[in-house]
Amino acid sequence: MTVRVIMLLGLFFLYSISARAQRPIDLFGGFSYQSLNRLPQAIPPRDLYGVEITARYELRDWLGVVGEVDGHWGVSSFYAARSLNVLAGPQISLPRRIFPFAHALVGYGHGYTNGIWDNSFSAAIGGGIDLRIASLRFWRIIEVDDVITHYFGGTEHNPKVSTGFVFRF
């Protein structure tokens, strides 16, 4: 189910590119790692691996609006865990060959572990660095976020690290 949602949202972003105005749209896709520290609190921390898809619509050279979907999966020796976040918010950038950025995103989070699932408000605060490798292609060297969720009645701060490629249309 989670993979289908990510695939459908990715296709939606691709098809919406043709309907854009004259401002550039960036599309990022890549590998992502997330550490779930307390999902729920009685269970030890776990490492989840997955994908992240992000679309950014540029309002100004330095300001854009970002929509992000990330899904993470992991299996420990006893039980499986999953995490899905759908987030949106502003992003501030410095457009150069090395392209640092920072964002604050809010949205929906879905967590599953040990046969129990929960939905919550979710937020991601962080940033990263893109490196121009061709005229409209970038490599996202690193993106680091603090993903804040409220699963199972508690507040969790889960670090997330991503890398991949950015295409500008």
Secondary structure as GFF3:
##gff-version 3
##sequence-region A 1 169
A	DSSP	alpha_helix	2	16	.	.	.	ID=ss1
A	DSSP	three_ten_helix	17	19	.	.	.	ID=ss2
A	DSSP	beta_strand	25	36	.	.	.	ID=ss3
A	DSSP	beta_strand	46	58	.	.	.	ID=ss4
A	DSSP	beta_strand	63	75	.	.	.	ID=ss5
A	DSSP	beta_strand	80	93	.	.	.	ID=ss6
A	DSSP	beta_strand	98	113	.	.	.	ID=ss7
A	DSSP	beta_strand	116	134	.	.	.	ID=ss8
A	DSSP	beta_strand	137	149	.	.	.	ID=ss9
A	DSSP	three_ten_helix	151	153	.	.	.	ID=ss10
A	DSSP	beta_strand	156	168	.	.	.	ID=ss11
###
